[in-house]
């Protein structure tokens, strides 16, 4: 009798354990499906639906790794919608639960970087590197944050470490690395790196950087040729067109060409201060002081704040004092 009762009790316990195991398997299966659905919604650009699915998920009894993934998907959705403040709140909330999680901290650093909160980004990247000194994402992120924050020599150090560690051939990495050296006045390595970047991806910005480096080295002919090439890569880039015209205007041999370009541009944009200032420079180089003064007065009439107006007013004041 006792043995029969014992076997019955064991049977009930086994049934209960099996039921709980099956329930656990069912719950885990549902969680996997919900994450897969959220990822599909994210990939399709349905960010609000992704957030809704994952916010429900974070309230459920789920393994740590899955809740973390939910927070990351929510944050990425907010980033994609450019709602960076909500992304920051989401990631900071997640880090309260998982303070040592590198993925969450790297995501937070990325958001800070996108919002130009570079000092905060640097702090988060350093925390990751204290945990994992060879974390490639943190090293590259730190290099770029240092560049944006104006710590050019430090940026060069981290870019060098990243390139050596990864043997990367990414054009964008070499462009930023080149820019760090350029802004640190290290023109020879800047040129070498910019040329590598241009070999990988021929963009107008990279060619413009090459032009600026040549100009800083005093190689004006090469600089003008490079800025012309940069403009030809994208003839809709007005900033490059005006840079090209400005550099032509400064050289006595090409000042007339710079003047013509500025005049052509002013037909469509009659109040553009930079184009008017290019006219002033070109007329000065040609020796036409009357038209040079006229160009300055056209800028002064606009009465706008900015470097060109400040410079124009100073030149006009000095001209009046000399009379």
Secondary structure, DSSP 4 states (H G I P E B T S, - for coil): -HHHHHHHHHHHHHHHHHHHHHHHHHHHHHHHHHHHHHHHHHHTT-HHHHHHHHHHHHTS---HHHHHHHHHHHHHHHHHTT-HHHHHHHHHHHHHH-TT-HHHHHHHHHHHHHTT-HHHHHHHHHHHHHH-TT-HHHHHHHHHHHHHHT-HHHHHHHHHHHHHHH----HHHHHHHHHHHHHTT-HHHHHHHHHHHHHH---HHHHHHHHHHHHHTT-HHHHHHHHHHHHHH-TT-HHHHHHHHHHHHHSTTTHHHHHHHHHHHHHH-TT-HHHHHHHHHHHHHHT-HHHHHHHHHHHHHH---SHHHHHHHHHHHHHHHH-
